[in-house]
Amino acid sequence: MKRDLSVGSLHIELLRESPEQFRMVWRGRSEDRDPADYLNPFLISSIEVLSDELLVCDFRELEYINSSTIPPILRMIKKLHIDGKSARIVYDSNSSWQTASFTAFRIITDTMDLIEISGE
């Protein structure tokens, strides 16, 4: 199974890596004023295909996101938590903007047992 979203220079690919795991790879740049219009439906529908599989959200190839992209990502994380889904969020620890953004996400997800955020 494979699902994709491409808008401008932002590309997100959801693929099943194994029977136990899906990977969502984010690439490019998210610079739209209101990306929630297309991100929320894509992210929510992507979560809905999960049963007991781990979702790995891989942001390491993402070059840039503006502040308008943060709320849809947080909404996705909250939905994963509410639905009791396991997720591992991976970011590029060599990128200062990714480290700053995902450190803030880590604080938000601190009490969410099934959500792990790590820099690689």
N, C-alpha and C positions, 0 to 999 in steps of 0.2 A: 504494500500500500504506500502511495506517495501522494502528498498534497503540496501545492505551492501557492505562494502569494508573491506577486511582483508588482510594485507600484513605484514609478520613478526609478530611483537607484536603490530602493530597498527590495531585497529578495529574501523570502523565508521559505524554507523547505522542511516539510515534515515527512519523515520516512521511518518505516519499521526496520530497525537494525537486527532484531531477533524476536523470537516469540515473547520475550520478557521486556523488550525495550523499544521505545520510539525515540528518535532524535529530531529536534527542531533546530535547524541551523539558520542563524540570522547573518546576512551579508549586506555590505554596502552602507548606505546612509539613509536615515529617516529624518527628513527635513520638512515634511508637510506641516501646515498649520494645525490641522485637525486629523491626525492619522487614526484617531479612535473610530472614525466612520468605517474604515475597512479593517483595522486591526482587531477591534473587539469581536466582530462576527467570526473572523478567521480563527482567532485564538480560542474563543469559547467553543466553536465547533470542533476544533482540534482536540480539546480536552474531552469532549463528549465521546470521541472514538476510543478513549482509554477504558480498559476494565481494570485489571490489576497490574498493567505494565508500568514500568518506570518511564517517566518522560525526562529526557536530558535536553535542556534548552541551552544551546551552545551559541554564545554571543562573541566568541573570540575573533570571528572574521568581520564583525560589525565595525565600521569605520567611525560612525558618528550617530548620535541620536540627539534630537532637541528635547526640550523639557516637555513638549506635548506628547512625546512617545512614552514617558514614564507612567502616566495613569493607566494606559492599556496593559502595560507589563505588570503593574501592581494588581490590576483587576484579574489578570490571568493567575497570578500567584495566589490571590485570595480565593479564587474559584477552585484551584487545585486543593487548597487547604480545606475549604468547606466540603468539597466532594470526597475528601479522604484519599486523594491521589498522591503518589510518591513522585517527587521531582528533584532533579539535580540541576542546578543552574551554574553554568561554567562561563567564566569571563577571562579576558586576557590580563593577567596580573602585571604585565609589562606596560600596559596602557594606563596612564594616569587618570584619564576621564572615566575609563571603565572601572578602575579600582575605586574611585570616589563614588560613583553611582552604585556599584554593587555592594560596597561597604554599608551604604545607607539601606539597601535592600536587606542585607544580612541582619541589621538591627530590627527591621520590621518583622522579619521571619524568625526571629530568635525563639519564639514560643511555638512555632509550627514544626512539630516533630518530623513530619514527612517531607519537608522542604529543606534541601541542602544547597548552600551557595559556596562555590569555591573558585579561587583564582588559579589559573595554570599558565 
